[in-house]
Amino acid sequence: MSELAYVGLGANLGDRAVTLADAVGALNATAGISVLDVSMLYRTRPFQVEATQPEFLNAVACIRTAHPPQALVEELLRIERELGRHRRGEERWAARIIDLDLLLYGALSVDEAGCRVPHPRLHEREFALRPLLEIAPDIEIPGIGSAAEALARVGTSSAIPFECEPA
């Protein structure tokens, strides 16, 4: 049995666009995961940190997976490690080479150690909602409601479509 899930992708260190493409490739190369769609990239300011960090590039991937939620999170963490991120000792909100977050897993709500779905702050983050709605315009967030309504509450001023590196 397989389920649709949505994965948030972000990076603000190194060649961000290449790293995000590598992450999508690694997802698609993982047994039990097929990437069905990926949003465009969005430039966003760092969230909850000083403005001295570089801008993020963010996207969302829609996948079909045979992995249950906890196992999928483990695969996301494995891909992060393969791409150079080591969370141990990492400061919260630190700049990062890659960040993969399980945003939604079908209509499930899960609250276990290391696995919370839907992502607990998805409904508050334009940088996740906007690319999510690009590829799933009618998506609902379990326990919250319409993602489109959540985005309307948050606003659409900080996630800018990425076309090329700023000069």
C-alpha positions in Angstrom: 0.0 0.0 0.0 1.3 3.5 -0.8 0.3 7.0 0.3 0.8 10.5 -1.0 3.0 12.7 1.1 4.5 16.2 0.8 8.0 17.0 1.7 9.3 20.5 2.3 12.8 21.2 0.9 15.0 24.1 1.9 18.7 25.2 1.7 20.6 28.4 2.4 24.2 27.3 2.2 26.2 26.3 -0.8 24.7 26.0 -4.3 21.2 25.9 -3.0 19.5 25.1 -6.3 21.8 22.2 -7.1 21.5 20.8 -3.5 17.7 20.9 -3.8 17.8 19.1 -7.2 20.1 16.5 -5.6 17.7 16.0 -2.8 14.8 15.5 -5.2 17.0 13.0 -7.1 17.9 11.2 -3.9 14.2 11.0 -2.9 13.3 9.5 -6.3 16.2 7.0 -6.1 15.0 5.7 -2.7 13.2 2.4 -2.7 9.6 2.9 -1.8 9.5 6.5 -2.9 8.5 8.1 -6.2 8.5 11.8 -6.8 5.3 12.8 -8.6 5.7 16.6 -8.7 7.9 19.4 -7.4 7.1 23.1 -7.1 9.1 25.9 -8.4 11.8 27.3 -6.1 11.1 30.2 -3.9 13.6 32.6 -2.3 12.8 33.4 1.3 14.4 35.3 4.2 15.6 33.2 7.1 12.8 32.4 9.6 13.2 33.1 13.3 16.9 34.2 13.0 19.1 37.2 12.4 19.1 38.6 8.9 22.8 37.8 8.6 22.0 34.4 7.2 21.8 33.9 3.5 18.3 33.6 1.9 16.8 30.2 1.6 15.5 28.5 -1.5 12.4 26.5 -0.7 10.2 24.0 -2.6 7.8 21.2 -1.9 7.8 17.7 -3.5 4.8 15.5 -3.8 5.8 11.9 -3.4 4.1 8.5 -3.4 5.6 6.3 -0.7 5.3 2.8 0.7 7.1 3.9 3.9 5.0 4.6 7.0 5.5 8.2 8.4 8.3 7.4 10.9 10.3 5.4 8.4 9.8 8.2 5.8 11.2 10.7 8.3 14.2 8.4 8.8 14.8 8.3 5.0 14.6 12.1 4.9 17.2 12.3 7.6 19.4 9.8 5.7 19.2 11.9 2.6 20.1 15.1 4.6 23.2 13.3 6.0 24.2 12.1 2.5 24.0 15.7 1.3 26.2 17.0 4.1 23.9 18.0 6.9 24.7 16.7 10.4 22.0 17.7 12.9 23.9 16.6 16.0 25.1 19.7 17.8 23.4 21.9 15.2 21.9 25.1 16.6 18.2 25.5 16.1 17.4 27.8 13.2 21.0 27.5 12.0 21.9 28.0 8.4 21.9 24.7 6.6 23.0 23.0 3.5 19.7 21.0 3.3 16.5 20.7 5.2 13.9 18.0 4.4 10.6 18.1 6.4 7.6 15.8 6.2 4.8 18.3 5.8 1.8 16.0 5.1 1.2 12.3 4.9 -2.2 11.6 3.3 -4.9 12.6 5.8 -3.0 11.2 8.8 -2.2 13.1 12.0 0.8 11.6 13.8 2.4 12.8 17.1 5.3 10.6 18.0 8.8 11.2 19.0 10.7 12.5 15.9 7.6 12.4 13.7 4.8 15.0 13.8 2.4 15.2 10.9 1.1 17.5 9.7 4.2 19.5 10.3 3.3 21.5 13.4 3.9 24.9 11.9 3.0 24.3 8.3 -0.1 26.5 8.5 2.1 29.4 9.7 4.8 29.4 7.0 4.3 31.0 3.7 7.6 29.4 2.5 6.0 26.0 2.8 2.3 26.8 2.0 3.0 28.7 -1.2 4.9 25.9 -3.0 2.6 23.3 -1.5 -0.5 25.0 -3.0 1.3 25.4 -6.3 1.3 21.6 -6.7 -1.8 20.8 -4.6 -4.2 23.7 -4.9 -7.0 22.1 -3.0 -5.0 20.4 -0.2 -6.3 20.3 3.3 -4.2 20.2 6.4 -5.5 17.7 8.9 -6.8 19.4 12.0 -6.4 22.9 10.4 -8.4 23.0 7.2 -7.7 24.5 3.9 -4.1 25.3 3.1 -5.3 28.1 0.9 -7.1 29.7 3.8 -4.0 29.2 6.0 -1.9 31.0 3.3 -4.5 33.8 3.2 -4.1 34.3 7.0 -0.3 34.3 6.8 0.0 36.5 3.7 2.1 36.2 0.5 4.8 38.8 0.9 8.0 36.9 1.7 8.3 33.9 -0.6 9.5 35.2 -4.0 9.7 32.9 -7.1 13.3 32.1 -7.8 14.4 32.7 -11.4 18.1 33.3 -10.9 20.6 34.3 -8.3 20.2 38.0 -7.4 23.0 40.2 -8.9 
